[in-house]
């Protein structure tokens, strides 16, 4: 059970990091942008229409891919139950 969970989590992180490699800006809709979140304020900025735009730093995709690969390797090393 743990092997599958770690493998799925690692794969999710690798795919998320791979997706962020090709994205420079993520525009959120007005419903989510209206919520006050410290993470949105730290990583994003608002435009004149009130929509929040997230600009992830350049190191985030590489970090997600690296941590995801290490997690997937860890899941392979776990003993079978």
KOLBA-254631 format. One record per residue: residue number from 1; residue in three letters; y, x, z of N, C-alpha, C, O in turn. Coordinates in Angstrom, 2 decimals. Each point is the difference from the previous one (the first is absolute). Example, Ala and Ser with C-alpha at 12.3 -4.5 7.8 and 13.67 -1.06 7.14 Angstrom:
! residues 2
1_ALA_-5.69_13.19_7.80_1.19_-0.89_0.00_1.20_0.90_0.00_-0.02_1.04_0.66
2_SER_1.07_-1.39_-1.38_1.19_0.82_0.06_1.09_-0.77_0.73_1.11_0.51_0.17
END
This chain:
! residues 81
1_UNK_-1.19_0.81_0.00_1.19_-0.81_0.00_1.26_0.87_0.00_0.96_-0.29_-0.72
2_UNK_-0.95_1.34_1.53_1.17_0.87_0.06_0.20_0.75_-1.30_1.14_0.24_-0.42
3_UNK_-2.24_0.14_-0.23_0.12_0.72_-1.27_0.74_-0.83_-1.03_0.91_0.49_-0.67
4_UNK_-1.30_-1.75_0.56_0.64_-0.87_-0.99_1.47_-0.24_0.33_0.84_-0.04_-0.90
5_UNK_-0.53_-0.11_2.18_1.38_-0.24_0.40_0.88_1.22_-0.29_1.10_-0.14_-0.54
6_UNK_-1.59_1.34_0.88_0.77_1.21_-0.28_0.12_0.25_-1.50_1.06_0.42_-0.46
7_UNK_-2.11_-0.68_-0.28_0.06_0.18_-1.45_1.00_-0.97_-0.62_0.78_0.40_-0.87
8_UNK_-0.80_-1.65_1.29_0.94_-0.99_-0.54_1.44_0.34_0.36_0.89_-0.11_-0.84
9_UNK_-0.67_0.54_2.09_1.35_0.37_0.41_0.50_1.23_-0.77_1.16_0.04_-0.42
10_UNK_-2.02_0.95_0.24_0.38_1.18_-0.76_0.29_-0.33_-1.45_0.95_0.53_-0.57
11_UNK_-1.77_-1.38_-0.03_0.23_-0.39_-1.39_1.30_-0.77_-0.14_0.73_0.18_-0.97
12_UNK_-0.43_-1.04_1.94_1.27_-0.73_-0.02_1.18_0.96_0.05_0.99_-0.18_-0.72
13_UNK_-1.08_1.20_1.57_1.10_0.96_0.10_0.15_0.81_-1.28_1.12_0.25_-0.44
14_UNK_-2.23_0.16_-0.17_0.08_0.76_-1.25_0.62_-0.86_-1.10_0.85_0.48_-0.75
15_UNK_-1.27_-1.73_0.65_0.55_-0.87_-1.04_1.48_-0.33_0.26_0.78_-0.10_-0.94
16_UNK_-0.41_-0.06_2.20_1.42_-0.24_0.32_0.85_1.21_-0.34_1.09_-0.14_-0.56
17_UNK_-1.57_1.31_0.89_0.73_1.22_-0.34_0.08_0.21_-1.50_1.04_0.43_-0.52
18_UNK_-2.13_-0.72_-0.18_0.03_0.12_-1.46_0.98_-0.97_-0.64_0.64_0.33_-0.99
19_UNK_-0.53_-1.51_1.55_0.98_-0.96_-0.51_1.42_0.44_0.25_0.88_-0.22_-0.83
20_UNK_-0.64_0.84_1.99_1.35_0.46_0.31_0.41_1.23_-0.82_1.18_0.33_-0.07
21_UNK_-2.15_0.35_-0.54_0.35_1.14_-0.86_0.84_-0.45_-1.20_0.82_0.77_-0.50
22_UNK_-1.03_-2.00_0.06_0.66_-0.48_-1.20_1.18_-0.93_0.27_0.61_-0.51_-0.93
23_UNK_-0.29_0.29_2.22_1.06_-0.93_0.37_1.15_0.77_0.64_-0.22_0.81_0.90
24_UNK_1.44_-1.05_-1.38_1.17_0.61_0.60_0.73_-0.95_0.94_0.67_0.43_0.94
25_UNK_-0.80_-1.73_-1.20_0.74_-0.99_0.76_-0.83_-1.27_0.10_-0.55_-0.46_-1.00
26_UNK_0.48_-0.11_2.21_-0.70_-1.26_0.21_1.04_-1.01_0.46_0.64_0.19_1.03
27_UNK_-0.47_-1.28_-1.79_0.96_-1.04_0.34_-0.74_-1.15_0.68_-0.93_-0.57_-0.57
28_UNK_1.35_0.24_1.78_-0.61_-1.10_0.75_0.75_-1.29_-0.27_1.18_0.02_-0.33
29_UNK_-1.86_-1.14_0.47_0.66_-1.29_-0.24_0.92_-0.36_1.16_0.01_0.68_1.03
30_UNK_0.76_-1.73_-1.20_1.03_-0.36_0.97_-0.59_-0.42_1.34_0.60_0.25_1.04
31_UNK_-1.78_-0.90_-1.05_-0.60_-0.47_1.26_-0.38_1.17_0.90_0.26_-0.04_1.20
32_UNK_-0.85_1.06_-1.77_-0.39_1.17_0.80_1.22_0.86_0.32_0.07_0.58_1.08
33_UNK_0.88_-0.50_-2.00_1.20_0.81_0.24_0.87_-0.55_1.11_0.75_0.74_0.62
34_UNK_-0.84_-2.06_-0.37_0.86_-0.59_1.03_-0.48_0.32_1.42_0.77_-0.12_0.95
35_UNK_-2.02_0.53_-0.80_-0.51_0.36_1.32_0.52_1.37_0.41_-0.05_0.95_-0.79
36_UNK_0.54_-0.85_2.01_0.53_1.27_0.50_-1.17_0.87_0.47_-0.64_-0.30_1.01
37_UNK_0.37_1.36_-1.73_-1.08_0.91_0.36_0.54_1.42_0.02_0.68_0.41_-0.94
38_UNK_-0.97_0.36_1.98_0.49_1.38_0.04_-0.59_0.86_-1.12_0.65_0.93_-0.47
39_UNK_-1.87_-1.24_0.05_-0.62_0.78_-1.07_0.73_-0.26_-1.32_0.26_0.94_-0.75
40_UNK_0.07_-2.20_0.48_0.73_-0.31_-1.23_1.38_0.63_0.01_0.48_0.46_-1.04
41_UNK_0.17_-0.44_2.18_1.32_0.62_0.08_-0.08_1.51_-0.13_0.92_0.62_-0.53
42_UNK_-2.01_-0.01_1.00_-0.15_1.45_-0.06_-0.33_0.48_-1.41_0.56_0.99_-0.47
43_UNK_-1.47_-1.70_-0.21_-0.46_0.45_-1.31_0.72_-0.65_-1.17_-0.17_0.43_-1.14
44_UNK_0.97_-1.45_1.39_0.56_-0.73_-1.12_1.50_-0.17_0.07_0.68_0.46_0.92
45_UNK_-0.19_-1.15_-1.94_1.41_-0.35_-0.07_0.10_-1.39_-0.61_-0.93_-0.46_-0.67
46_UNK_2.04_-0.20_0.90_0.21_-1.34_-0.52_0.98_0.04_-1.16_0.91_0.83_-0.04
47_UNK_-1.12_-1.75_-0.92_0.95_-0.10_-1.10_0.94_-1.18_0.24_-0.03_-0.60_1.07
48_UNK_0.87_0.29_-2.04_1.00_-1.05_0.18_-0.61_-1.39_0.14_0.64_-0.89_0.58
49_UNK_-1.85_0.66_-1.08_-0.63_-1.30_0.12_-0.78_-0.14_1.32_-0.55_-1.08_0.26
50_UNK_0.48_2.11_0.55_-0.68_-0.05_1.29_-1.45_0.42_-0.05_-0.68_-0.02_1.03
51_UNK_0.18_0.41_-2.19_-1.38_0.45_-0.12_-0.12_1.45_0.48_0.88_0.83_-0.25
52_UNK_-1.97_-0.57_0.93_-0.24_1.34_0.53_-0.78_0.82_-1.03_-0.95_-0.50_-0.61
53_UNK_1.36_1.73_0.41_-0.67_0.92_-0.91_-0.53_1.17_0.82_0.74_0.67_0.72
54_UNK_-2.04_-0.42_-0.84_-0.62_1.12_0.69_-0.14_1.17_-0.96_-0.52_-0.15_-1.10
55_UNK_0.98_1.30_1.52_-0.17_1.23_-0.75_-0.82_0.96_0.85_0.55_0.72_0.83
56_UNK_-1.88_-0.72_-1.03_-0.83_0.88_0.83_0.28_1.47_-0.31_0.23_0.35_-1.16
57_UNK_-0.24_0.50_2.17_0.20_1.43_-0.24_-1.10_0.57_-0.90_-1.07_-0.59_-0.12
58_UNK_1.34_1.73_-0.50_-0.95_0.57_-0.94_-1.29_0.47_0.65_-1.02_0.11_-0.69
59_UNK_1.02_0.16_1.97_-1.20_0.50_0.66_-0.97_-1.11_0.40_-1.15_0.30_0.32
60_UNK_1.56_-1.56_-0.32_-0.85_-1.10_0.46_-1.24_-0.18_-0.88_-1.10_-0.12_0.56
61_UNK_1.20_0.09_-1.91_-1.23_-0.18_-0.78_-1.03_1.11_0.22_-1.19_-0.28_0.11
62_UNK_1.64_1.50_-0.05_-0.91_1.13_0.19_-0.65_-0.03_1.38_-1.17_0.35_0.15
63_UNK_1.92_-0.77_0.85_-0.55_-0.12_1.35_-1.05_-1.10_0.06_-1.06_0.19_0.60
64_UNK_1.34_-1.34_-1.21_-0.97_-1.09_0.00_-1.27_0.39_-0.74_-1.10_-0.31_0.46
65_UNK_1.25_0.98_-1.58_-1.19_0.42_-0.76_-0.81_1.01_0.81_-1.22_-0.11_0.07
66_UNK_1.88_1.08_0.53_-0.70_1.02_0.77_-0.72_-0.57_1.22_-1.16_0.33_0.24
67_UNK_1.84_-1.17_0.51_-0.62_-0.59_1.18_-1.14_-0.94_-0.41_-1.02_-0.07_0.68
68_UNK_1.19_-0.64_-1.79_-1.05_-0.88_-0.48_-1.24_0.76_-0.42_-1.12_-0.43_0.28
69_UNK_1.30_1.56_-0.95_-1.15_0.81_-0.43_-0.72_0.57_1.22_-1.24_-0.01_0.05
70_UNK_1.98_0.49_0.92_-0.63_0.54_1.21_-0.75_-1.11_0.74_-1.09_0.25_0.52
71_UNK_1.64_-1.44_-0.47_-0.68_-1.12_0.66_-1.28_-0.37_-0.75_-1.01_-0.29_0.64
72_UNK_1.04_0.29_-1.97_-1.20_-0.30_-0.77_-1.06_1.08_0.19_-1.18_-0.31_0.09
73_UNK_1.59_1.58_-0.02_-0.96_1.07_0.27_-0.60_-0.14_1.39_-1.19_0.28_0.19
74_UNK_2.00_-0.70_0.77_-0.50_-0.23_1.35_-1.04_-1.11_0.01_-1.00_0.08_0.72
75_UNK_1.25_-1.13_-1.52_-0.95_-1.11_-0.01_-1.34_0.42_-0.59_-1.04_-0.53_0.39
76_UNK_1.05_1.48_-1.33_-1.26_0.49_-0.56_-0.74_0.85_1.03_-1.23_0.02_0.00
77_UNK_1.96_0.67_0.87_-0.62_0.86_1.00_-0.55_-0.76_1.21_-0.78_0.56_0.77
78_UNK_1.17_-1.81_-0.60_-0.50_-0.78_1.14_-1.50_-0.26_-0.17_-0.48_-0.19_-1.12
79_UNK_-0.26_0.19_2.23_-1.43_-0.29_-0.11_-0.24_-1.48_-0.33_0.77_-0.87_0.39
80_UNK_-1.84_0.63_-1.11_-0.36_-1.38_-0.33_-0.56_-0.68_1.23_-0.72_0.62_0.79
81_UNK_1.04_-1.87_-0.63_-0.47_-0.75_1.17_-1.18_-0.85_-0.34_-0.52_-0.70_0.86
END
